[in-house]
């Protein structure tokens, strides 16, 4: 008879589990990516718009090559007042691959967004794995919901569907990568040991917060990851200056993972922990320093380059107190739209000030922010102790108590990353959706904690709510992408959302003018000026529309008004001079305008070409040739300059060089040069 053998019972699972990988995160992430690709598929059919896509892409000759000179230009030149060399390089790569194909450009943007979804998913897993106070929170669930919301939230449509906002996608890709490399470089779990010695807790030694193992010495072996973090942070800054806040974000992550209420740390050690944390101690000073150096340099560069960081083109004068309420209102609007994405628009006009007062809602916003902050603060102050002997905290505390720390982390992540975008009051940046791309990750994280079905009694209800919410967001996003189909659909949507959007009338006016609808363009410009009489470019473009409609007197008046507001407006001088030369026959006045334009902008090829034409009218052909040559030097593909120089050369009897110029102009697509060649180059 065999002796009876006692079967060993399987080990009990700890109430606190590390991230559950049995559900195969790869398949979950693949499903999110596939779903997001379908939701955003409508963006691939969109065209270029005149909302800065023309200046940054379609009319930007710098991106038409990938030579060493082109790349040097990207890193030594600002574009529309911002320094974004890596973004410009991405446009050049797109152009190299498939020419000026808007659909392919949009496909690239969508791919970058999907890559960012992967990074968000992995980043949340890392943070939760390092955050030792993970009271029953199912890490995979939180990462899944966070990545899902990030992938399909309507607020992100602008960053994906607007090609000029490629900078937001690229900086986010490098920003998130840098965060991941930073976390992997060394676990931010620095714990004080008796005697004051600082040690790091190796995550491989942590089985659960309930174990009684003493901390082990940890020597960082992630030097490569650390330097990769610095490199990717630098690339992020070179994609968009919003990345300069990165050092504060990594401090927040360290703070969250080092929370004094961690089960790995006794409450009596809180003060000692705080004294060893930057900026009070020595724990991280050298670790953070390279990131702060890069941020400071980038910040100084931005302040010297950025052209619209002021109130010069805003419709109203805002005091410091007004600015405070504008900022607090923006924060409340972003918080609400993270849950209920209502009245989304590509542009939100600044509020009017009837009787020198902002709308009442702006004065209520600080109170709303205080109540939100106070509520989360009180949740975090609930004692984190088991209610019954032998039970774990995760078994007894209500959901809100257990996720309070995560809610604070998510809100702080949002506030830190949104702050620098909303403070300067940029002309088209009020409540801009694109600013929320990275900051909303913190809010998605906070929302995902509430949807953590593993710790809810009403699991089926929570899942149903999440599915319904996801479908609603997806429907909004799918259709929202279509508003960016063309320039006209874009501006029509903005005007439909708010009739006081002066910038939208201006943008649609430019589109109508370029399409030959000069009467409609002037009407839009008039509406824009009624809303914002100080917006200088409108006078210039209305002048162009009037000139094209043969209202030359009105055009000269508008150019003069633009010059009055902005005496260094070289384009306005050049265009006014052209009307004086061609229509009014005021050659002296035209010469003064062309000379002034060139003195303001010595590389202004159009002004040289116009002055060359004036010299030709005066019979000064050599001076004309000199100016046409200057125009070609500053714009080698300027066909009109070749045609005009060829005409001046043939008038001087130099048929050989004249015909060579005509042929060059023909190669560049100038039909008038072809007619001249037929006559003079037989």
C-alpha positions as CSV (number, residue, x, y, z in Angstrom):
1,X,0.0,0.0,0.0
2,X,1.4,3.3,-1.1
3,X,1.7,5.9,1.5
4,X,-0.7,8.8,0.9
5,X,0.9,11.9,-0.5
6,X,-0.3,15.3,0.4
7,X,-1.0,17.3,-2.7
8,X,0.6,20.6,-2.6
9,X,-2.0,23.4,-3.1
10,X,-1.2,26.0,-5.7
11,X,0.2,29.2,-4.2
12,X,-2.4,31.8,-3.5
13,X,-2.3,34.8,-5.7
14,X,-1.5,38.0,-4.1
15,X,-4.3,40.5,-4.0
16,X,-1.9,42.9,-5.7
17,X,-0.8,41.6,-9.0
18,X,1.8,43.0,-11.4
19,X,0.7,43.8,-14.9
20,X,-1.2,40.9,-16.3
21,X,0.5,39.8,-19.4
22,X,-1.5,36.6,-19.8
23,X,-4.0,38.5,-21.9
24,X,-1.3,39.1,-24.6
25,X,-0.9,42.9,-24.8
26,X,0.3,42.5,-28.4
27,X,-3.1,41.4,-29.7
28,X,-4.9,44.1,-27.6
29,X,-2.6,46.8,-29.0
30,X,-3.0,45.4,-32.6
31,X,-6.8,45.6,-32.2
32,X,-6.6,49.3,-31.0
33,X,-4.3,50.2,-33.9
34,X,-6.6,48.5,-36.5
35,X,-9.7,50.2,-35.0
36,X,-7.9,53.7,-34.9
37,X,-6.8,53.2,-38.5
38,X,-10.4,52.7,-39.6
39,X,-11.7,55.6,-37.6
40,X,-9.0,58.0,-39.1
41,X,-9.1,56.6,-42.6
42,X,-11.2,59.5,-43.8
43,X,-8.2,61.8,-43.2
44,X,-6.2,60.1,-46.0
45,X,-8.6,61.6,-48.6
46,X,-8.0,65.1,-47.5
47,X,-6.2,67.8,-49.6
48,X,-3.8,70.5,-48.7
49,X,-5.5,73.6,-47.1
50,X,-4.5,77.2,-47.1
51,X,-4.3,77.1,-43.3
52,X,-0.4,77.4,-43.5
53,X,-0.1,74.2,-45.6
54,X,0.7,76.4,-48.5
55,X,3.5,78.3,-46.7
56,X,5.0,75.2,-45.1
57,X,4.5,72.6,-47.9
58,X,3.0,73.4,-51.3
59,X,4.9,76.8,-51.8
60,X,7.9,75.8,-49.7
61,X,10.7,75.1,-52.3
62,X,13.0,74.1,-49.4
63,X,11.3,70.7,-49.0
64,X,11.6,69.8,-52.7
65,X,15.1,68.4,-52.1
66,X,17.1,66.4,-49.6
67,X,20.5,67.7,-50.5
68,X,23.0,68.8,-47.9
69,X,22.1,72.4,-48.6
70,X,18.4,71.7,-48.1
71,X,19.0,70.0,-44.8
72,X,21.3,72.8,-43.7
73,X,18.5,75.3,-44.5
74,X,16.1,73.3,-42.3
75,X,18.4,73.7,-39.3
76,X,19.4,77.3,-39.9
77,X,16.0,78.9,-40.9
78,X,12.7,79.4,-39.1
79,X,9.4,78.9,-40.9
80,X,6.5,81.2,-40.1
81,X,8.3,82.2,-37.0
82,X,8.9,78.8,-35.6
83,X,12.0,76.6,-35.6
84,X,11.0,73.1,-36.6
85,X,13.9,71.5,-38.6
86,X,12.9,67.9,-38.0
87,X,9.3,68.6,-39.1
88,X,10.6,70.2,-42.3
89,X,12.8,67.2,-42.9
90,X,9.8,64.9,-42.7
91,X,8.0,67.0,-45.4
92,X,11.1,66.7,-47.6
93,X,11.1,62.9,-47.1
94,X,7.4,62.8,-48.1
95,X,8.1,64.9,-51.2
96,X,11.1,62.7,-52.1
97,X,8.9,59.5,-51.8
98,X,5.8,60.6,-53.7
99,X,6.0,64.2,-54.8
100,X,3.4,66.8,-53.8
101,X,0.7,64.2,-53.2
102,X,-1.6,65.4,-50.3
103,X,-3.0,61.9,-49.7
104,X,0.4,60.4,-49.1
105,X,1.3,63.3,-46.8
106,X,-1.8,62.5,-44.8
107,X,-1.0,58.8,-44.8
108,X,2.4,59.6,-43.2
109,X,0.7,61.7,-40.5
110,X,-1.7,58.8,-39.7
111,X,1.2,56.3,-39.5
112,X,3.0,58.6,-37.0
113,X,-0.2,58.9,-34.9
114,X,-0.6,55.1,-34.8
115,X,3.0,54.8,-33.7
116,X,2.3,57.2,-31.0
117,X,-0.6,55.0,-29.8
118,X,1.8,52.2,-29.4
119,X,4.1,54.4,-27.4
120,X,1.3,55.6,-25.1
121,X,0.3,52.0,-24.5
122,X,3.8,50.9,-23.5
123,X,4.5,54.1,-21.5
124,X,1.4,53.5,-19.3
125,X,2.5,49.9,-18.7
126,X,5.9,51.1,-17.7
127,X,4.6,53.7,-15.3
128,X,2.2,51.4,-13.6
129,X,4.8,48.7,-13.3
130,X,7.2,51.2,-11.6
131,X,4.5,52.8,-9.5
132,X,4.6,50.5,-6.5
133,X,1.3,51.8,-5.0
134,X,-0.7,49.9,-7.6
135,X,-3.6,49.1,-5.3
136,X,-5.3,46.4,-7.3
137,X,-5.3,48.5,-10.5
138,X,-5.1,46.2,-13.4
139,X,-2.3,47.7,-15.4
140,X,-3.2,46.2,-18.8
141,X,-6.7,47.5,-18.5
142,X,-5.6,51.0,-17.7
143,X,-3.0,51.0,-20.5
144,X,-5.6,49.6,-22.9
145,X,-8.3,52.3,-22.1
146,X,-5.7,55.1,-22.1
147,X,-4.3,54.1,-25.5
148,X,-7.8,53.5,-26.9
149,X,-9.0,57.0,-25.9
150,X,-5.8,58.6,-27.2
151,X,-6.2,56.8,-30.5
152,X,-9.7,57.9,-31.4
153,X,-10.5,61.0,-29.3
154,X,-11.9,63.8,-31.6
155,X,-9.7,66.4,-30.0
156,X,-6.7,64.8,-31.8
157,X,-8.2,65.1,-35.3
158,X,-6.6,68.5,-35.8
159,X,-3.1,67.1,-35.1
160,X,-3.7,64.3,-37.6
161,X,-5.8,65.9,-40.4
162,X,-3.9,69.2,-40.5
163,X,-0.6,68.7,-42.2
164,X,0.9,71.8,-40.8
165,X,0.3,70.2,-37.4
166,X,2.8,67.4,-38.3
167,X,5.0,69.1,-35.8
168,X,2.6,68.0,-33.0
169,X,2.8,64.4,-34.1
170,X,6.5,64.3,-34.5
171,X,7.4,66.0,-31.3
172,X,5.0,63.6,-29.5
173,X,6.7,60.6,-31.1
174,X,10.1,61.6,-29.8
175,X,8.7,63.0,-26.5
176,X,7.0,59.7,-25.7
177,X,10.0,57.7,-26.8
178,X,12.3,59.9,-24.6
179,X,10.0,59.2,-21.6
180,X,10.1,55.5,-22.2
181,X,13.9,55.5,-22.5
182,X,14.2,57.6,-19.4
183,X,12.0,55.2,-17.4
184,X,14.0,52.2,-18.7
185,X,17.3,53.9,-17.9
186,X,16.8,53.5,-14.2
187,X,13.8,52.7,-12.0
188,X,12.7,55.9,-10.3
189,X,12.4,54.1,-7.0
190,X,14.9,55.7,-4.7
191,X,14.4,54.7,-1.1
192,X,16.2,55.8,2.0
193,X,17.8,53.1,4.1
194,X,18.7,53.3,7.7
195,X,21.7,55.5,8.2
196,X,20.7,57.8,5.3
197,X,22.3,55.6,2.5
198,X,20.4,55.9,-0.7
199,X,19.5,52.7,-2.6
200,X,17.4,51.9,-5.6
201,X,14.9,49.1,-5.6
202,X,15.4,46.7,-8.5
203,X,12.0,45.9,-9.9
204,X,13.0,42.3,-10.5
205,X,13.2,42.0,-6.7
206,X,9.7,43.2,-6.1
207,X,7.1,40.5,-6.2
208,X,4.3,42.4,-4.5
209,X,3.9,45.3,-2.1
210,X,3.1,42.9,0.6
211,X,6.4,41.1,0.6
212,X,8.8,41.7,3.4
213,X,12.0,41.8,1.4
214,X,14.4,44.5,2.3
215,X,15.5,46.9,-0.5
216,X,18.5,45.8,-2.5
217,X,21.3,47.9,-3.8
218,X,20.7,48.9,-7.4
219,X,23.4,50.3,-9.7
220,X,21.8,51.7,-12.9
221,X,22.8,49.7,-15.9
222,X,20.7,51.7,-18.4
223,X,23.3,54.2,-19.5
224,X,22.4,53.6,-23.2
225,X,18.7,54.2,-22.5
226,X,19.6,57.4,-20.6
227,X,21.5,58.9,-23.5
228,X,18.8,57.7,-25.9
229,X,16.4,59.6,-23.8
230,X,18.5,62.8,-24.1
231,X,18.8,62.3,-27.9
232,X,15.1,61.7,-28.4
233,X,14.2,64.7,-26.2
234,X,16.5,66.8,-28.4
235,X,14.7,65.5,-31.6
236,X,11.4,66.3,-29.9
237,X,12.5,69.9,-29.3
238,X,13.7,70.2,-32.9
239,X,10.2,69.1,-34.0
240,X,8.2,71.5,-31.9
241,X,9.2,73.8,-29.0
242,X,6.4,72.6,-26.8
243,X,8.8,69.7,-25.8
244,X,10.8,72.0,-23.6
245,X,8.6,71.1,-20.6
246,X,10.0,67.5,-20.7
247,X,12.2,67.8,-17.6
248,X,9.3,68.8,-15.5
249,X,7.4,65.8,-16.8
250,X,10.1,63.3,-15.8
251,X,10.2,64.9,-12.4
252,X,6.5,64.3,-12.1
253,X,6.9,60.6,-13.1
254,X,9.6,60.2,-10.5
255,X,7.5,61.8,-7.9
256,X,4.5,59.6,-8.8
257,X,6.6,56.4,-8.6
258,X,8.3,57.7,-5.4
259,X,5.1,58.6,-3.6
260,X,5.6,58.5,0.2
261,X,2.4,56.5,0.6
262,X,4.1,53.6,-1.2
263,X,3.8,50.3,0.8
264,X,7.5,50.0,0.3
265,X,8.1,53.0,2.4
266,X,7.1,53.8,6.0
267,X,5.3,56.9,6.8
268,X,8.0,58.0,9.2
269,X,10.3,58.3,6.3
270,X,8.3,60.8,4.3
271,X,10.4,63.8,5.4
272,X,13.6,62.0,4.7
273,X,12.4,61.1,1.3
274,X,11.4,64.6,0.5
275,X,14.7,66.0,1.6
276,X,16.4,63.7,-0.9
277,X,14.3,64.8,-3.8
278,X,15.0,67.6,-6.3
279,X,15.2,70.5,-5.7
280,X,15.8,69.8,-2.0
281,X,18.5,67.2,-2.2
282,X,21.1,65.4,-4.3
283,X,19.2,62.3,-5.6
284,X,18.4,63.5,-9.1
285,X,20.3,66.7,-9.7
286,X,22.9,65.4,-12.2
287,X,20.3,63.1,-13.7
288,X,18.0,66.0,-14.7
289,X,20.6,68.6,-15.6
290,X,21.2,67.7,-19.3
291,X,17.4,67.9,-19.9
292,X,17.2,71.3,-18.3
293,X,20.1,72.6,-20.3
294,X,18.5,71.6,-23.6
295,X,15.2,73.1,-22.5
296,X,16.7,76.4,-21.5
297,X,18.6,76.7,-24.8
298,X,15.5,75.8,-26.8
299,X,13.4,78.2,-24.8
300,X,15.7,81.1,-25.5
301,X,15.8,80.3,-29.2
302,X,12.0,80.2,-29.3
303,X,11.7,83.6,-27.6
304,X,14.0,85.1,-30.2
305,X,12.2,83.5,-33.2
306,X,8.5,83.2,-32.4
307,X,6.7,86.1,-34.1
308,X,3.1,85.7,-32.9
309,X,3.7,85.3,-29.2
310,X,1.9,88.5,-28.3
311,X,-1.3,90.5,-28.6
312,X,-0.5,92.6,-31.7
313,X,-3.1,90.8,-33.9
314,X,-5.7,90.1,-31.1
315,X,-9.0,91.8,-31.5
316,X,-9.1,93.2,-28.0
317,X,-6.7,94.4,-25.4
318,X,-6.4,92.0,-22.5
319,X,-5.0,93.0,-19.1
320,X,-3.1,90.7,-16.9
321,X,-6.3,89.9,-14.9
322,X,-8.1,89.2,-18.2
323,X,-5.3,86.8,-19.2
324,X,-5.6,85.0,-15.9
325,X,-9.3,84.3,-16.6
326,X,-8.6,83.4,-20.3
327,X,-6.1,80.8,-19.1
328,X,-8.4,79.3,-16.4
329,X,-11.3,79.2,-18.8
330,X,-9.1,77.3,-21.3
331,X,-8.2,74.8,-18.7
332,X,-11.8,74.2,-17.8
333,X,-12.8,73.9,-21.5
334,X,-10.0,71.3,-22.1
335,X,-11.1,69.3,-19.0
336,X,-14.7,69.2,-20.1
337,X,-13.8,68.4,-23.7
338,X,-11.6,65.5,-22.6
339,X,-14.9,63.8,-21.6
340,X,-17.5,65.6,-23.7
341,X,-15.9,66.8,-27.0
342,X,-18.5,69.4,-27.8
343,X,-18.4,72.2,-30.5
344,X,-15.0,71.2,-31.8
345,X,-13.5,73.6,-34.3
346,X,-10.2,74.3,-36.0
347,X,-10.2,77.8,-34.5
348,X,-11.8,79.4,-31.5
349,X,-12.0,83.2,-31.5
350,X,-11.0,85.2,-28.5
351,X,-13.9,86.5,-26.5
352,X,-15.2,90.0,-26.9
353,X,-15.2,92.5,-24.1
354,X,-18.5,94.4,-24.0
355,X,-18.3,97.2,-21.4
356,X,-14.7,96.1,-20.9
357,X,-15.8,92.8,-19.3
358,X,-15.3,89.2,-20.3
359,X,-18.3,86.9,-20.5
360,X,-19.4,85.7,-17.1
361,X,-18.3,82.1,-17.6
362,X,-14.7,83.3,-17.7
363,X,-15.0,84.7,-14.1
364,X,-16.5,81.4,-12.9
365,X,-13.8,79.2,-14.3
366,X,-11.3,79.6,-11.4
367,X,-13.9,78.4,-9.0
368,X,-14.5,75.3,-11.1
369,X,-10.8,74.6,-11.2
370,X,-10.6,75.0,-7.4
371,X,-13.4,72.6,-6.8
372,X,-11.9,70.0,-9.1
373,X,-8.5,70.3,-7.5
374,X,-9.9,70.3,-3.9
375,X,-12.0,67.2,-4.5
376,X,-9.1,65.2,-5.8
377,X,-6.9,66.5,-3.0
378,X,-9.4,65.4,-0.4
379,X,-9.6,61.9,-2.0
380,X,-5.9,61.5,-1.7
381,X,-6.0,62.4,2.0
382,X,-8.2,59.5,2.9
383,X,-6.1,57.2,5.2
384,X,-4.7,54.3,3.2
385,X,-5.0,51.6,5.8
386,X,-7.0,48.3,5.8
387,X,-10.4,48.4,7.5
388,X,-10.1,44.9,8.8
389,X,-7.2,43.1,10.2
390,X,-5.5,40.8,7.7
391,X,-7.0,42.5,4.6
392,X,-5.1,44.5,2.0
393,X,-5.9,48.1,1.3
394,X,-7.1,47.1,-2.2
395,X,-9.8,44.8,-0.7
396,X,-11.4,47.5,1.5
397,X,-11.1,51.0,0.0
398,X,-13.6,52.3,-2.4
399,X,-12.5,52.9,-6.0
400,X,-12.0,56.6,-5.8
401,X,-9.8,56.3,-2.7
402,X,-7.6,53.7,-4.5
403,X,-7.1,55.8,-7.7
404,X,-6.7,59.2,-6.1
405,X,-3.0,59.2,-6.6
406,X,-3.4,58.3,-10.2
407,X,-5.9,61.1,-10.7
408,X,-3.5,63.6,-9.3
409,X,-0.8,62.3,-11.5
410,X,-3.0,62.5,-14.6
411,X,-4.2,66.0,-13.8
412,X,-0.6,67.3,-13.1
413,X,0.6,65.6,-16.3
414,X,-2.1,67.5,-18.2
415,X,-1.4,70.9,-16.5
416,X,2.4,70.7,-16.9
417,X,2.2,69.8,-20.6
418,X,-0.6,72.3,-21.5
419,X,0.7,75.3,-19.6
420,X,3.3,76.7,-22.0
421,X,0.8,76.4,-25.0
422,X,-2.0,78.4,-23.5
423,X,-0.1,81.2,-21.7
424,X,1.4,83.2,-24.7
425,X,-2.1,83.9,-26.3
426,X,-1.0,83.2,-29.9
427,X,-3.2,84.7,-32.6
428,X,-4.8,81.4,-33.6
429,X,-4.0,79.4,-30.5
430,X,-6.9,80.1,-28.1
431,X,-8.1,76.7,-26.8
432,X,-6.5,75.1,-29.9
433,X,-7.2,71.3,-30.1
434,X,-3.6,70.5,-31.3
435,X,-2.3,71.6,-27.9
436,X,-4.1,68.8,-26.2
437,X,-2.4,65.9,-28.1
438,X,0.2,65.1,-25.4
439,X,-1.4,66.8,-22.3
440,X,-4.6,64.8,-22.7
441,X,-2.7,61.5,-22.1
442,X,-2.8,62.4,-18.5
443,X,-6.6,62.9,-18.6
444,X,-7.1,59.7,-20.5
445,X,-5.0,58.0,-17.8
446,X,-7.3,59.5,-15.1
447,X,-10.4,58.4,-17.0
448,X,-9.0,54.9,-17.6
449,X,-8.7,54.5,-13.8
450,X,-12.4,55.1,-13.5
451,X,-13.1,52.5,-16.1
452,X,-10.9,50.0,-14.5
453,X,-13.4,47.2,-14.6
454,X,-11.2,44.8,-12.6
455,X,-11.9,46.7,-9.4
456,X,-15.6,47.5,-10.1
457,X,-18.5,45.5,-8.8
458,X,-20.6,46.4,-11.9
459,X,-18.2,45.0,-14.4
460,X,-20.8,44.5,-17.2
461,X,-22.2,48.0,-16.9
462,X,-18.7,49.5,-17.0
463,X,-17.8,47.5,-20.1
464,X,-21.0,48.5,-21.8
465,X,-20.4,52.2,-20.9
466,X,-16.9,52.0,-22.3
467,X,-18.0,50.4,-25.5
468,X,-20.8,53.0,-26.0
469,X,-18.5,55.9,-25.2
470,X,-15.8,54.6,-27.6
471,X,-18.4,54.2,-30.4
472,X,-19.6,57.8,-29.9
473,X,-16.1,59.2,-29.9
474,X,-15.2,57.2,-33.0
475,X,-18.3,58.4,-34.9
476,X,-17.4,62.0,-34.1
477,X,-13.8,61.5,-35.1
478,X,-14.7,59.7,-38.3
479,X,-16.8,62.6,-39.5
480,X,-14.6,65.3,-38.0
481,X,-11.8,64.3,-40.2
482,X,-14.0,65.1,-43.2
483,X,-14.1,68.8,-42.3
484,X,-10.5,69.0,-43.2
485,X,-11.2,67.7,-46.8
486,X,-10.6,71.1,-48.5
487,X,-9.9,74.6,-47.6
488,X,-13.5,75.6,-48.2
489,X,-15.0,72.8,-46.0
490,X,-12.5,73.7,-43.2
491,X,-13.4,77.4,-43.0
492,X,-17.1,76.8,-43.6
493,X,-17.1,74.6,-40.6
494,X,-15.3,77.1,-38.4
495,X,-17.7,79.9,-39.4
496,X,-20.6,77.6,-38.8
497,X,-19.4,76.9,-35.3
498,X,-18.8,80.6,-34.5
499,X,-19.8,83.6,-36.7
500,X,-17.2,85.8,-34.9
501,X,-14.2,83.8,-36.1
502,X,-12.4,86.6,-38.0
503,X,-9.4,84.4,-38.9
504,X,-11.8,81.9,-40.6
505,X,-13.3,84.7,-42.8
506,X,-9.7,85.7,-43.7
507,X,-8.8,82.1,-44.6
508,X,-11.9,81.6,-46.7
509,X,-11.3,85.0,-48.3
510,X,-7.8,83.9,-49.4
511,X,-9.3,80.7,-50.8
512,X,-12.0,82.5,-52.8
513,X,-9.5,85.1,-54.1
514,X,-7.2,82.3,-55.3
515,X,-10.1,80.6,-56.9
516,X,-11.1,83.7,-58.9
517,X,-14.1,84.7,-56.7
518,X,-12.8,88.2,-56.0
519,X,-16.2,89.6,-55.0
520,X,-16.7,86.8,-52.5
521,X,-13.2,87.3,-51.2
522,X,-13.7,91.0,-50.6
523,X,-16.9,90.2,-48.7
524,X,-15.1,87.8,-46.4
525,X,-12.2,90.2,-45.9
526,X,-14.8,92.9,-44.9
527,X,-16.4,90.6,-42.4
528,X,-13.0,89.7,-40.9
529,X,-12.1,93.4,-40.6
530,X,-15.3,94.2,-38.8
531,X,-14.4,91.6,-36.2
532,X,-10.7,92.5,-36.0
533,X,-9.8,95.8,-37.5
534,X,-6.2,95.4,-36.4
535,X,-5.4,92.2,-38.4
536,X,-2.9,93.7,-40.8
537,X,-2.6,90.9,-43.4
538,X,-6.3,91.3,-44.3
539,X,-5.8,94.8,-45.7
540,X,-3.0,93.4,-47.9
541,X,-4.9,90.5,-49.2
542,X,-8.1,92.5,-49.7
543,X,-5.9,94.9,-51.8
544,X,-4.8,92.0,-53.9
545,X,-8.4,90.9,-54.5
546,X,-9.5,94.4,-55.4
547,X,-6.6,94.7,-57.8
548,X,-7.5,91.4,-59.5
549,X,-11.1,92.8,-59.8
550,X,-9.6,96.0,-61.4
551,X,-10.5,98.1,-58.3
552,X,-7.1,99.7,-58.4
553,X,-7.9,102.8,-56.3
554,X,-9.3,100.5,-53.6
555,X,-6.3,98.3,-53.8
556,X,-3.9,101.2,-53.3
557,X,-5.9,102.4,-50.3
558,X,-5.7,98.9,-48.7
559,X,-1.9,98.6,-49.4
560,X,-1.4,102.1,-47.9
561,X,-3.5,101.1,-44.8
562,X,-1.4,97.9,-44.4
563,X,1.8,100.0,-44.6
564,X,0.4,102.5,-42.0
565,X,-0.1,99.7,-39.5
566,X,3.1,97.9,-40.4
567,X,5.7,100.3,-42.0
568,X,8.1,97.4,-42.7
569,X,5.6,95.5,-44.9
570,X,7.7,94.9,-48.0
571,X,5.1,93.0,-50.0
572,X,2.6,95.9,-49.6
573,X,5.2,98.4,-50.9
574,X,6.0,96.1,-53.9
575,X,2.3,95.5,-54.8
576,X,1.5,99.2,-54.5
577,X,4.4,100.1,-56.6
578,X,3.3,97.7,-59.3
579,X,-0.1,99.4,-59.6
580,X,1.6,102.8,-59.7
581,X,3.8,101.5,-62.5
582,X,1.3,99.5,-64.6
583,X,-1.9,101.4,-64.1
584,X,-1.3,104.9,-62.7
585,X,1.9,105.4,-64.6
586,X,3.4,107.1,-61.5
587,X,7.0,106.0,-62.2
588,X,8.6,108.1,-59.4
589,X,6.1,106.8,-56.8
590,X,6.6,103.2,-58.1
591,X,10.4,103.5,-57.9
592,X,10.2,104.8,-54.3
593,X,8.0,101.8,-53.3
594,X,10.3,99.2,-55.0
595,X,13.4,100.8,-53.4
596,X,11.7,100.7,-50.0
597,X,10.6,97.1,-50.4
598,X,14.2,96.1,-51.3
599,X,15.7,98.0,-48.4
600,X,13.3,96.2,-46.0
601,X,13.9,92.8,-47.6
602,X,17.2,92.6,-49.6
603,X,16.3,89.1,-50.8
604,X,12.9,90.0,-52.1
605,X,12.9,88.6,-55.6
606,X,9.5,90.0,-56.6
607,X,10.6,93.5,-55.8
608,X,13.7,93.2,-57.9
609,X,11.6,91.8,-60.8
610,X,9.2,94.7,-60.5
611,X,11.9,97.3,-60.3
612,X,13.6,95.7,-63.3
613,X,10.3,96.0,-65.2
614,X,10.2,99.7,-64.3
615,X,13.8,100.2,-65.5
616,X,12.7,98.6,-68.8
617,X,9.8,101.1,-69.1
618,X,12.3,103.9,-68.6
619,X,14.6,102.5,-71.2
620,X,17.4,101.6,-68.7
621,X,17.9,98.1,-70.0
622,X,21.2,97.3,-68.2
623,X,19.8,98.3,-64.9
624,X,16.8,96.2,-65.7
625,X,19.0,93.2,-66.5
626,X,20.9,93.7,-63.2
627,X,17.6,93.6,-61.2
628,X,16.3,90.5,-63.1
629,X,19.6,88.8,-62.4
630,X,19.2,89.6,-58.7
631,X,15.7,88.2,-58.7
632,X,17.0,85.0,-60.2
633,X,19.8,84.8,-57.7
634,X,17.3,84.9,-54.8
635,X,14.8,82.6,-56.6
636,X,16.5,80.3,-59.2
637,X,13.2,78.9,-60.5
638,X,11.5,82.3,-61.0
639,X,10.3,82.0,-64.6
640,X,9.1,85.6,-65.0
641,X,12.6,86.9,-64.2
642,X,14.2,84.7,-66.9
643,X,11.5,85.9,-69.4
644,X,11.9,89.5,-68.5
645,X,15.7,89.4,-68.6
646,X,15.5,87.7,-72.0
647,X,13.3,90.4,-73.3
648,X,15.7,93.1,-72.0
649,X,18.6,91.3,-73.6
650,X,17.0,91.1,-77.0
651,X,16.1,94.8,-76.8
652,X,19.9,95.4,-76.3
653,X,20.6,93.1,-79.3
654,X,22.0,90.2,-77.4
655,X,19.9,87.5,-79.2
656,X,21.9,84.5,-78.0
657,X,21.6,85.1,-74.3
658,X,18.0,86.3,-74.7
659,X,17.0,83.0,-76.3
660,X,18.8,81.1,-73.6
661,X,16.7,82.9,-71.0
662,X,13.5,82.3,-73.0
663,X,14.3,78.6,-73.1
664,X,14.9,78.5,-69.4
665,X,11.6,80.2,-68.7
666,X,9.9,77.8,-71.1
667,X,11.4,74.8,-69.1
668,X,9.9,76.4,-65.9
669,X,6.5,76.5,-67.5
670,X,6.2,80.2,-68.7
671,X,3.8,80.4,-71.7
672,X,4.7,84.0,-72.5
673,X,8.3,83.1,-72.9
674,X,7.3,80.5,-75.5
675,X,5.6,83.3,-77.6
676,X,8.6,85.5,-77.3
677,X,10.9,82.7,-78.4
678,X,8.8,82.1,-81.5
679,X,9.3,85.8,-82.5
680,X,12.9,86.4,-81.6
681,X,14.6,83.0,-81.7
682,X,13.9,81.7,-85.2
